[in-house]
Amino acid sequence: MYGQYNPYMGATPQMQQRLNYLQQQQQQMYQPTMQQPMPMALKGRIVTSMDEAKAAQIDLDGTSTFFPCPAEGKIYEKSIDLNGLPAFRVYQLVNPQEQKQVVYAERSCVDNLIQRVDNLEKRLGGIYHEPDADNGDAAK
């Protein structure tokens, strides 16, 4: 008797229908829905120079904003660091074929130049030759 107590038993049929409708709406609100995952997107826009990227307004939440600059072949990143200061980074694509190879002189050529400098110093009248810490030469 107590388990089936309905306080709205004496309500008019319209009120009972309205109550049933509201209860259905409430149940639908609390049913878990399948949410589509949001695609990851980067914040930013294309710029024409570094100055334009530096002057751009960004969010103060610490997320990075990217500014590609096709004319310069660079991407600028601007954010706020943990101290609240602006952080600005520059990325540039480096083509390995364009990197210059460092060419070192042969040891015999360097030794020849050292000998010529020593001879010139002797001819100039005994200018004191400082020790060369890199090559281990001592003053004579």
Secondary structure, 3 states (H helix, E strand, C coil): CCCCCCCCCCCCHHHHHHHHHHHHHHHHHHCCCCCCCCCCCCEECCCCCHHHHHHCCCCCCCCCEEEEECCCCEEEEEEECCCCCEEEEEEECCCHHHCCCCCCCCHHHHHHHHHHHHHHHHHCCCCCCCCECCCCECCC
